[in-house]
Amino acid sequence: MPLSITFFLPVDYVKHNSASDIFGFTINDKTILVLWKSNYWSTFLLTWLLLPVLQEFYRSGHYHRLPKLKDAFRAHLKFQAIVLLVGIAGAIYLMLEVGFSFGHLKSMVIALSHIYALILALWLMAHGLIAIPRNRWVEGNLMQNINHHYLKVPRLVDALEDSKISLKEEALKVLVLEKNYTSLTVPENFEFRDWILHLSKQIPDDLRESISRHYVYDSSNAITRSQLNENFMKNLTYNFQNHLYKLTAYESEYSTLLEQISRLQTLIDAKAAENPAERNQLIRSLRLTPFPPTIDYYFQCYVKPAARRTLSVFLFTVSFVIIQSEFFHSTKLSLMNTLVYQTGIHKHNFLQATSSSMIFSYMLFCSLNSLAKLKIFNKYHLVPRNSDPVSASFYASYIARLTIPLSYNFITLFASRDSIFEEWYGKSIHLTGLFNLMNNWIPRLLLIPIVLTTFNVYDIVKKRLGLSSDFYSAWADFDSEEAVGETDLSSSKRKDLIIVEARRIVSLELNRRNQGLGRLSNSPDSQRQNESRFDDQLARDSDQTLGGALTNRIDAFHDDANFMPSPYFGSDVWNKLGGTLNGIKNAVSTRFGRMEPSYRDDPIDSYEYDDDANENLII
């Protein structure tokens, strides 16, 4: 429903700024007004009532629906109490400014909601306007793109391991409860039996097996019947669900990252292959398109990268037009206004509506893409086809929250705002004094996040405050691997080391998955045999990469016409690293040459990315 505005707004605007209706879209003004009101108030209810309650309902740790609903309304009332305090302050200001009436109160509610969402939407959009074209440019080179992905691996492995350990602690309590308090022969067990079994069914099989084998029968993990009450079960369920949702999200992200790296490595190997038969075999193994391998090879390795860089240049141009138009909004100096009304596009209604819809959709996508990548919202995760209901409700609410303010912001890019949307919604937020001042100046403040993103000020500030411990802790994931300056040799060296270590992690993980050695049997004898096989395999794999031996130098690039060696990954890297890689190889062989359980009690070893003296990388 909110995203329908990307189609509906251009139709409304073009209809009232041209001599005739768009062919095939004849709608009278009264119908347009009804559609706008129904759309706005529907999204308003979704944003401020239905979706927040739904989010808290699924977040609640209760088992039965009625207590969960009570929890949801209780949490939502606390939020609304805060909103009420802000509303009271706004009402006092409104009374002093223009007097107090029901019409003024309604306008104040709309204006407050608009200002809050507009600030957030424009800040997120500004980041996306720079980061999305920048990413497309990186994707235009196979080697740069795979290094871009490699830099994400250690952080993601740390997060995945931490989520497994956290879930293991809660799953242990569930299994202890299942063992002791689910027997049908004991009447006292009936109260929480279904609740416990419901949680037990959600425990991943490999985690259940590991815990059952080592911890469930340990007396130190016992839970007494006096501890078992509704509050205990509620807290356990809340924590268990949160950790399970995080584990599912990180596993999905990790699997996606491995698939991308594997595909890119195969394409790089295909470009390096001198034998056409070997090259065709590599391309055929990817099954990317139904075309013959030769055509598929040239498309994936040459046409597609060139198209991505062309798209990047186009998106940078569109971003520049939007940024300039935001600063000069509502004036004839706006580039959007110039492009539409000075080039003659406005004389072709369908073309104007189509181009407006595409640009508005791009603005909205930039905001939502940045929202999904923000680390401050790291508790929410979007997982393809498997998002948890709490995260799904959160993102759905923000789609509804950001769309209407961005819609109004879009029509302010033109000198003329004539539309039903402006007559109804625009007048509601055109209040006097502070509200009007903020509405006019917030779009111009877009330059602040643009500068922060372009020059990586987020990372610089975090490092000054001591909050940044690695190269991928930036404000958003998609631009956290930006190259440092060529003179920063220590930073370049650390990035080289991270990439080398990430190659080893990915190689071992893909070999483990391909050979199925991660699936361990319930039998202790079979377990020992599998561990022995895994030890041998890891010893053999410790010198292997995705496409060949790890002894290949990391600066031995395959032929790539588009590739320019980056300052952190170049031909002089071996002079800089010296004997570091030999130390890495020995350390990895030592560490990975023994069997480690899939889920460990001890957290993953500290990895001091910023310590120049740390030459031996340890996972």
Disulfide bonds with the S-S distance in Angstrom:
none
